[in-house]
Structures are given as structure tokens and as C-alpha cells.
């Protein structure tokens, strides 16, 4: 079996179409189709069948795509072993950050990655809904992702999952609001006010739905916007309440809004780093993942955040 053909099969399984696979591998769609045909002939089984205008993997194709991922992982481990005995390293790592993860981790991480001589670390902005994070691992070495349902959401998708941080989600209340005087808030306290929310599919909306269930009442989603800084500005202007991540929002508390913890509702998000297993096996990427974990610990243990959190 030709490893390059197995890789094409694996990419097709991840990307879904011949066109997307060809684009990722920088070849023509006809070349992809020809290589898949040759692989089928070599193995003597049908791996791909037509489905509408496109194709889909057969049961045998899916099984072989899984095997191809294992081969890729083994190859990456072998390359990582060689890395420890030679000067050559992976000289470029790409990582996808959603906005608040970049705000929390990127400044300190960039200092840390300077320890790896010759490394070019590229940070890119990506902010999909929860379902979109795993797919980004096909295009980036490392993907920062978050979910209110725990790291298990991503572990089921065949990726290496590195837990970084569990961050509370607090209710942002305009300064001077009737709720600002309370130390903690319940679902019943907050459900009746206008909400500055996020679009459907973004993690924080799941918590708002829990609030609705707990209070047995629908919330008024007055504005839906995916940018947390915009939500802070709307709350500060007195337009309503919002859910904000504690570690980044604490820095701006007092600028027109205050944060109050929720009681009786699971209000936190898990922040993780995702990578394909074969990427996570590479020496340089293992080092950067370890640096991300160290930076996450530094964020959680920062004295200024910890001391301010005690006053919430």
C-alpha cells in the first residue's frame, strides 16, 4: 500500500468531498480520484461510492481511513524520535484561536515559544460554533476550542484533546442595576431582563437555555452578537444582561458593569487545545502544547484575577 494514497483517503474522510481534499493536498480533483481508484484496485475492495453529485466512503473505506490515521500517527512518532537526534525541527506551527482565548493565552505564549530556536509560530483567528472546532484541526496544527459541555465533546471526534482551563461564566450586570447589589444571582433573578446574547450554536447560548429551563420562562434575547467586547459595551450602556467569561471580563469590570456568579446553573466553559493525533505526536508541537498548559495555569493563578474574583 502506498502511504500517500492512504493519506488521500484519510483526508477525504475528514473533508467530505474530492474537491476539498484536492485543495488541501494542492493537487487536482482528477488526481485524487485516480489515486483512490488505484488504491481500490490494490486492495480489491470498494472504498468510495457515488452519492448524489459527490462521493462517500463505504464501510470498508471508513475502516481504511481510520487505519490511515493510525499509520499517520505512527509515522509522526517516528519523525518525532528522529527529531531528538538531529538539529532539524518543524519550523512552522499554525494555531487557531477564538478571540477570548487569544486574549488570555497568546501574549504569554508568544514569549514562551521564543525558547524554541528557529520556530515560526503563526496564530490565526477562528470563531466557529462548537461543532466547527474539530474540523479546523484539518487545517491547523493546534486549535483552541471551548465548550460548556466539557472536553468530552471533542474527545469523541478522534482528536487529541489537551484540557487547558475551566473558566466560570458570570452574569454581567450594568452598574447601578437592581441586580448589581446581589452577591450571587439565580436563574429566576435574571431571566426576566433583556439579554445581550450570542447566536445559536455558540457555547454561551447553551447556558442561557439552562437558565430558561431552571426558571421555567423564556429569556428575551434583545441582541445577538458573537463578540464579547461588544457584549460588554452593550451591558455597560445599560441595554441588558449578558454572560461573560470571568478571566477576561474581570479586567474590565468596573467600566460600566459588574460580574455576578450564577447559582443553581452549571455556568462554566472548558477550554482545550485540539490536534490530530499525528500532529500531537511531533516533538515541536508537544512542546507548544506543554507551553499552552503552562500559560493556562499562569492565567488561572494570576494574583490580580484571583484577588478580584474573591470580591465577586
C-alpha positions in Angstrom: 0.0 0.0 0.0 1.2 3.5 -0.9 1.1 5.8 2.2 0.3 8.8 0.0 -2.8 7.1 -1.2 -3.8 6.2 2.3 -3.4 9.9 3.2 -5.7 10.9 0.4 -8.4 8.5 1.8 -7.9 9.9 5.3 -8.3 13.5 4.0 -11.4 12.6 2.1 -12.9 11.1 5.3 -12.3 14.3 7.2 -13.2 16.8 4.4 -16.1 15.1 2.8 -15.5 16.0 -0.9 -13.0 15.3 -3.6 -12.7 19.0 -4.3 -11.9 19.9 -0.7 -9.4 17.0 -0.5 -7.7 18.1 -3.6 -7.5 21.7 -2.4 -6.0 20.7 0.9 -3.3 18.5 -0.8 -2.7 21.0 -3.5 -3.5 18.6 -6.3 -6.3 18.4 -8.9 -9.6 16.6 -8.2 -8.8 14.2 -11.1 -5.5 13.2 -9.4 -7.4 12.5 -6.2 -9.9 10.3 -8.0 -7.2 8.5 -9.9 -5.2 7.7 -6.7 -8.4 6.5 -4.9 -9.1 4.2 -7.9 -5.6 2.8 -7.8 -5.9 2.2 -4.1 -9.2 0.3 -4.6 -7.6 -1.8 -7.2 -4.6 -2.6 -5.0 -6.8 -3.6 -2.1 -9.5 -5.3 -4.1 -12.4 -3.7 -2.2 -14.7 -0.7 -3.0 -13.6 2.2 -0.8 -15.7 5.1 -2.4 -19.1 5.1 -3.9 -21.1 7.8 -5.6 -23.6 9.8 -3.5 -25.6 12.4 -5.4 -23.1 14.7 -7.1 -20.4 13.7 -4.8 -18.9 10.6 -3.2 -18.9 8.9 0.2 -16.8 6.3 1.8 -18.1 2.8 2.1 -17.8 0.8 5.3 -14.5 -0.5 4.1 -13.4 3.0 3.1 -14.2 4.3 6.6 -12.3 1.4 8.2 -9.3 2.1 6.0 -9.4 5.8 6.7 -9.2 5.0 10.4 -6.3 2.7 9.7 -4.7 5.5 7.6 -4.9 7.9 10.6 -3.1 5.3 12.7 -0.4 5.0 10.1 0.0 8.8 10.0 0.3 8.8 13.8 3.0 6.1 13.7 4.9 8.0 11.0 4.7 11.2 13.1 6.0 9.4 16.2 8.9 8.0 14.1 9.7 11.5 12.8 9.5 12.8 16.4 12.0 10.2 17.5 14.4 11.3 14.8 13.8 15.0 15.8 15.5 14.2 19.2 18.7 13.1 17.4 19.0 15.8 14.7 19.0 19.5 14.5 16.1 19.7 12.1 12.7 20.7 13.7 9.3 21.5 12.4 10.0 25.2 11.7 6.4 26.4 11.3 3.4 25.8 13.5 -0.1 27.2 12.8 -2.7 27.6 15.6 -6.3 28.7 15.5 -7.5 30.9 18.4 -11.0 32.1 19.2 -11.0 35.7 20.4 -11.0 35.4 24.2 -8.5 32.5 24.1 -6.2 34.7 22.1 -6.6 37.5 24.7 -5.9 35.1 27.6 -3.1 33.0 26.2 -1.4 34.5 23.2 0.6 37.3 24.7 2.3 35.0 27.2 2.6 32.0 24.8 4.5 34.1 22.3 7.1 34.7 24.9 7.3 31.0 25.7 7.7 29.8 22.1 10.7 32.0 21.6 12.5 29.3 23.6 12.3 27.0 20.5 15.0 28.1 18.2 14.0 28.7 14.6 10.3 28.2 15.2 7.8 30.3 13.3 4.6 30.3 15.3 1.5 31.6 13.4 -1.7 32.5 15.3 -4.9 32.7 13.3 -8.4 34.0 14.2 -11.2 31.4 14.0 -14.6 31.6 15.9 -17.0 28.9 14.8 -19.8 27.3 16.8 -18.9 24.3 18.9 -19.5 21.9 16.1 -16.9 23.7 13.9 -13.8 23.5 16.1 -12.9 19.8 15.3 -13.0 20.4 11.6 -10.3 23.1 11.9 -7.8 20.5 13.0 -7.5 19.5 9.4 -6.1 22.9 8.6 -4.2 23.9 11.7 -1.6 22.1 13.8 -3.3 23.3 17.0 -6.9 24.5 17.6 -8.1 26.3 20.7 -11.7 25.4 21.4 -14.3 25.8 24.1 -17.5 24.1 25.2 -19.9 24.4 28.1 -20.3 20.6 27.9 -16.8 19.6 28.9 -13.8 18.3 27.0 -15.7 15.1 26.2 -17.4 16.9 23.3 -14.2 16.9 21.4 -12.7 13.6 22.6 -15.4 11.7 20.7 -14.1 13.1 17.3 -10.8 11.2 17.1 -8.6 14.1 18.1 -6.0 14.6 20.8 -7.7 16.8 23.4 -5.5 18.8 25.9 -7.6 20.4 28.7 -6.3 23.9 29.5 -8.8 25.7 31.7 -12.2 25.6 33.2 -13.5 29.1 33.3 -16.6 30.3 35.1 -19.2 32.2 33.2 -20.7 35.1 35.2 -23.7 37.4 34.6 -22.6 40.9 33.5 -24.9 43.5 35.1 -24.9 47.2 34.3 -23.5 49.3 37.1 -26.4 50.7 39.2 -28.8 47.9 38.0 -31.1 46.5 40.6 -29.3 43.2 40.5 -25.8 44.7 41.0 -26.3 44.8 44.7 -26.7 41.0 45.0 -23.6 38.8 45.7 -25.0 35.9 43.6 -27.8 35.5 41.1 -30.3 32.8 40.4 -32.0 31.9 37.1 -35.2 33.4 38.4 -33.4 36.7 39.2 -32.1 37.2 35.7 -34.5 35.6 33.2 -36.9 38.5 33.0 -34.4 41.1 31.9 -33.3 41.8 28.2 -30.2 39.7 27.3 -27.3 40.6 25.1 -26.6 37.1 23.9 -24.7 35.2 21.3 -26.0 33.5 18.1 -27.4 30.0 18.3 -24.7 27.3 18.3 -22.2 29.4 20.3 -21.4 27.9 23.7 -22.8 30.6 25.9 -26.3 30.3 24.5 -26.4 26.8 25.9 -26.0 28.3 29.4 -28.8 30.8 28.7 -31.0 27.9 27.7 -30.2 26.3 31.1 -31.3 29.5 32.7 -34.6 29.4 30.8 -35.2 25.7 31.9 -34.3 26.4 35.5 -36.6 29.5 35.7 -39.3 27.8 33.5 -39.5 31.0 31.5 -38.1 32.2 28.1 -35.4 34.9 28.1 -35.7 37.9 25.9 -32.7 37.8 23.5 -32.7 41.5 22.7 -29.4 41.4 20.8 -27.3 38.6 19.5 -23.6 39.3 18.8 -20.6 36.9 18.8 -18.0 39.5 20.0 -17.6 39.6 23.8 -16.2 43.1 23.8 -19.4 44.3 22.0 -21.5 42.5 24.6 -19.5 44.2 27.4 -20.2 47.6 25.7 -23.9 46.9 25.4 -24.2 45.9 29.1 -22.1 48.9 30.1 -24.6 51.1 28.2 -27.4 49.7 30.2 -29.1 47.7 27.4 -29.4 44.4 29.4 -27.5 41.5 30.9 -25.0 39.1 29.3 -22.9 36.0 30.1 -19.2 36.7 30.1 -16.1 34.6 30.8 -14.7 35.6 34.2 -10.9 35.7 33.5 -11.1 38.1 30.5 -14.1 40.1 31.7 -12.7 40.7 35.2 -10.1 43.0 33.7 -12.9 45.4 32.5 -15.2 45.0 35.5 -16.0 48.5 36.9 -16.1 50.1 33.4 -19.9 50.3 33.4 -20.7 46.7 34.5 -20.1 44.2 37.3 -19.9 40.4 37.3 -22.1 38.2 39.5 -21.8 34.4 39.7 -24.8 32.2 38.9 -26.1 29.7 41.4 -28.1 26.6 40.6 -26.9 26.6 37.0 -23.8 25.0 35.6 -22.1 28.1 34.1 -18.6 27.4 33.0 -16.7 26.6 29.9 -13.9 24.1 29.2 -11.1 25.5 27.1 -9.0 22.9 25.3 -6.3 22.5 22.7 -7.1 20.1 19.8 -4.8 18.4 17.4 -4.8 15.4 15.1 -3.0 12.5 16.8 -0.2 12.5 14.2 0.3 16.3 14.8 0.3 15.9 18.6 3.0 13.2 18.3 5.5 15.7 16.8 8.2 16.9 19.1 7.8 20.6 18.5 4.0 20.5 18.7 4.3 18.6 22.0 6.4 21.4 23.3 4.0 24.1 22.3 1.1 22.1 23.8 3.0 21.9 27.1 3.7 25.7 26.9 -0.1 26.3 26.4 -0.8 24.2 29.5 1.8 26.3 31.5 0.3 29.5 30.2 -3.2 28.4 31.2 -2.0 27.7 34.7 -0.5 31.1 34.9 -3.8 32.7 33.8 -5.8 30.8 36.4 -3.3 31.6 39.2 -2.7 35.3 38.4 -2.9 37.1 41.7 -4.8 40.1 40.3 -7.5 37.8 38.9 -7.7 35.6 41.9 -8.0 38.6 44.3 -10.6 40.3 42.2 -12.6 37.0 41.8 -12.9 36.8 45.6 -14.8 40.1 45.6 -17.4 39.0 43.1 
